[in-house]
């Protein structure tokens, strides 16, 4: 059920719908699961933006996900990001970094042999 409510919460966020509109059609347990899923989606607003703007990016690479934070945690996290902390790497950068690491690993294995033989 949690996976379905996360999908519903993502759908609502992508289409600009309010969760109470969908929640009125759900039972108590499903409504609580949707509330938790909406909290998670709110904590990952960049995921929703990426899904809206370039969904193919999410298919090709990893995307950093944020945990659900309380009121103060959200405020401090938002403040920290606005104060000049380094931006979260974009999925394409993560994919490029992974490619470089794989190339370096292949070069090391070529010179030193596979990890099992070292």
Secondary structure, 3 states (H helix, E strand, C coil): CHHHHHHHHHHHHHCCCCHHHHHCCCCHHHHHHHHHHHHHHHHCHHHHHHHHHCHHHHHHCCCCCCCCCCHHHHHHHHHHHHCCCCCCCCHHHHHHHHHHHHHHHHHHHHHHCCHHHC
